[in-house]
Amino acid sequence: MDESNIGEHFGETSVGEAVGEAGAPRALENAAATGETARGELVSFAAAGQGDWNGSLLRGEEYFVTGVGASTTYPDYKPAPFIVSSQQLGLDMVTVVNEGIFSYCSFKIKIETDRWLGPEQSTIFYNGEAVGHVTTIEYGSQMLSLGGVHHLTGGGKKEGRLTCEMMVALGNKQAVELSIDGGAQLVIQAGKAPIVNGVEEKRMRMGCGSATIGIFAKQWFGLVDEVVVVDDHITGVLTEHQAGRCLDMRPSGISMRGRKSTPGCYLKVAWPGKLLLMVSTTGEHSAWYVLDAGLKPQPAAMPAEVQAVVDRIGENCEPFLVSVLFLAGASS
């Protein structure tokens, strides 16, 4: 395939006329022959010092083609504005750049937070209008689905206008305030920490309770008799965890209320003076207890060696961020 088979379509040529007999894209007459637009304005495709333009729209080894800003006159019969051919590793590549119809576009929002935002499928509101819903959690992050054709064009005029306003703001990295039916109030902005019910999130957990136990078990060994890493998904208990068993730790006799996900030891063997650490998966919340003669945990000052491991959990956490993924609409 000839890399010079690149062009921009400005006339009334149909799709069939713009493609050669072999089915490969060919240079479209207006731009490929002269390098000029329909208005007669010169378009430079090469920087100074790169020699004469060889007809290629771009240098394949330096640029990646995207559809951002391509536009077209869809839904008529004209082809895509840009049809680019190149070779990669000896293979012919054809990239057809077309628009994304905004009425079919949506956003997928990844919110890095451990906070409960609301029930799945709950409606999300922007300035009083429904603009999306809460979708399934992806490990460690809350996910929202915003926009889409039903909100942009399927509802009332105000709903469509506010949905569009919300999407434009998010797409331009502006802060947007949302409310979840039966859930939280949110302020989200691409690349920034989320604000949940007025509180800015700081630290993303490094893993679930089980993962945290597995990573730090050796550092706790010899300093504590039991560690409980509290998590809203999976709470880890050191002496029942495989990591504790590999270290031959004595069963603590502490069992957790809830559904057990993996085999563990529930022997009622506790003893006075037993040392217990309770800690979150971010290290932001922790407490140190010593069992008294009645086997009840009593708060005590945390030893410096144990505090150092708690601090290390926080050092290994990433900051909370909001990610905004634009899902382009389809076209024919």
N, C-alpha and C positions, 0 to 999 in steps of 0.2 A: 504494500500500500504506500502510495506517495505521500510524504508528510506535507506536501504543498496543497493537498486536497483539503483546504480549510477556507471557509468563507463566511460572509455575513449576508443575510438575505434581506433585501429591501423591496423587491418587486412583487408581482402577483403570481410568481411561479408556484405551481402546486408541488406537493410533496413528491409525487411521482417524477416530476420533471427535474427536481433538485438532486436526484440520486441516479448514479450511472447504471449502465445495464447490469454490471456485476453486483449491484447492490451497495457498493462502497460510496461514501460521500465524495463529491467532487467540488472543485472551487466554484462558488456561486459568483455569477458574472460581475455584479456591480462592484464589489469590494476587491475580489481576488485579482481582477485584471489591472486595476488602477490604484488600489490602496486608498480610494476616496469614498466618502459616504455619499448618500443620495443628495445631500445638500452641498456637495463639492468641497467639504472640509477635509484637509489632509489628516490622516490617522497614522501616527508613528508607532510602529510595532517593535522597533529596536533602538536601544540606546546609542548615543554617539560613540563611534569607534568600533561598532559591531558590523560595519559593512552594509551593503544594500540589503533591503528586505527581500527574502526569498519566497514570500507568499505565506509563510507560517504565521498563524495568529499569535503564537507564543512559543517560547523555548521549553519543550517538554521536560528537560532535565532540571529546569529552574522553577517551574510553576506547576501548581496543581489546580485543575479547572473546577470551579464551583458554580452553582446556579445563582449565587447572590447578585441581585441587581440585573439579571439577564433580561427579564421581562419578555413579552411577546404580545401578539394580538389574539391569543387564544380567546374564544373557541372557534376561530375560523380555520380555513384549510391550510394556512401557511405553516411552513416547517419551523422548527426551533431557530432562534436567532443565531446561535452558534453551534456548528457541528465540527468537532475537532478530531483529527486523526493523528495518531502517533504510533511509535513502536516501543514496546517495553520488553526487554529480554527476548527479542526476536518475535514477539507476538504483536499482531495488529490490534490496536486499541482504538475504539470509537467512543467519544464522549459527546452526548447530545445534551446541551444545556437548555433547559426550559424553565419556566416560572413555577413557583409554588403558589397555587391559588389561595389567597389569604383566608377565604371563608372556610377552607378545609384544614387550616393550620391549627396547631395547638402547641402547648408547652407541657413538658414533663419536668417537675420540680423535685429535686433531691435536697432534702433538708437534713443536715447532719445534726441530729439531736436525739437524746434519750428520752425526752419528754413525750408524754402521751398527748397527741394533738387532737384526736377525735376518732370516732368509730369509722372503720372502712366503709366506703360508699356514702359517707356524710357529704352533704352539699356544702360547697365553699362559696361565700358571698363577698362581693366587692361593692362597697357603697350601696348595700341593700339588694343587689341583684346577683342571681346565681351565675357563677362563671366556671364551675368545675366541681370536682369531688375528690375526696381522699381515696387513694388507691392502696394496694397492698404494700406493706413494708418490705424494703429490700435491705438485707442484713445490716443493722446498725444505723439505718437512715429512714426517715419518714418520706413518703412519696405522695405528690399531688399531681393531678391531671387537670390542666386549665385550658379553657378555650374550646375550639372545635366547632363544627358546623351547627350543632343543635343550639349552642349558646350565641353564636355569631349571627345566625340567620333564622334559626328555628323558633326562637322565642319572640318576645315583644321588641319594639324598636329600642327602648331604653336598655334592655338586657344586652342586645347586640352592640349598642354604642359603648356601654361600659365594659363589656368583654373586650372589645377592640382597644379601648383606652388602657385597660389593664395589661394587655399583651404588648402593646407598643411601649409602655413604661418598662415592663420587665425586660423586653428585648433591647432596650437602650440603657440597661443597668441602673434603672431608677428604683427606689424603694416603693413597695406596694403594701398596703395594709389589707389584710384579709381576715375574715371570721369564719370559723367552722361550726356548722350546726351541731350543737351538743358538745362542742369542744373548745379549742383555744382561740385566742386572738393572736394574729401573727403579723409581723412586719418582715418581709423578705426582700432581698436584693442580691443580685448575682455577685458572687465573690465576697460577700459580707456574712458576718455571723447573723443567724436568725434571732429575732426578738420574740419570745413566747410569753404571752400574758404580761408584757411590760418588762421582762427580764432578758437581757442579752446573754445568749449562750456563750460559754467560754471554751470548754474543753470536750472534745469527742472521746468517747470511751475507746480504749485500745483493743477491746475484745469483750466477749461475754464473760460471765463469772468463771466458767470452766477454763476458757483460754487464759485468763489472768492467773488462775491457780497454776496451770501448766507452765507458764513462763517464769513465775516468781517462786515456785515451790522450793527450789534449792536455796534461795536467799532467805526464806523464812525458816528453813530447817535448823533446829537447834535453838531458835529464839522464841518459838511459840509452840503451844500444844495443839492449837486449832486455829484455822483461819476460815472465815466465812466471807466470800466476796459476793456482795448483794448486787443483783442485776434484775431488770424487769423481764428479761427473757430466760436466762439460765443462771441460777445462783450456784456458785461453786463452794464446796466444802472440802477443805484440804485433805483431812484424814480419810475421807471416802473416795476422793479423786484418785485416778490411776497414778498421778504424780506422787501423791502421798503414800500409796501402796508401794511404789518403786523405792521410796525412801524408808520403808518399813516403819512408818509412823504408827504409834499406838492409837487405836480407836478412841475418840474423845467422848463418845456417849451422847453427843449433841445431834439431834435429828431436826430437819427442817419441815415445816408444814407446807404441803403442796404436792404436786405430782412428780414422782421421781422419773427421770428420763434415762438413767443408766444404773446398773447394779451398784449397791453400796452397803455399808455396814450400819446397822441400827442397834448395835449392842448398847444397852443402858449401862455404860461404864464411865462414870464421871468421878472426879476426885477433887478434894479441897486443894486450892492453890493452882488449879489448872489455869493456864494462860490462854486467853481468847482474844483474837483480833477480828474486828468487823470492819470491812473496808468496801468502798464502792469501786466500780471498774475504771473510774477516772482518778482515784486517789483524793478527790475533793472532800469526801466525807469518810471519817474513820473514827473508831473508838476502841479502847483497850480495857479488858475486863479480867478480873481474877475471881475464881469461884471461891465462895466462903465455906464455912463448915456445913452450912445447909445446902451446898451445891447451887447457890444462887449467884449469878454474875454481879460483881460489884465494880463500878468504874474505878479506874486507877490511872496513874500517870504512865504514858506510853514510853517505853525505853527508847533511847536515841537510835539504837541499831534497828529497831523495828520501824521507827519513824522514817529512817533513811530509805527503807524499802518502799514504804507508802509514798514517799516523795518521788521515788523512781518511777512509780506507775504513772504519775502525772507528767513526768518528763518525757515519757514515751507516747503521750497522747497528742493527736493533731488538733489544731484549732477547729472549731465549728465553722462550716461554710454553707452557703446556699449555692447550688448549681442549677442553671436554667438551660434546658435542652429544647431547642426549637424543632418541631416536627413539621416539615413542609407539607403542604397539600399536594394531592396528586393531580395530574392532568392527562389528557388523552394524547 
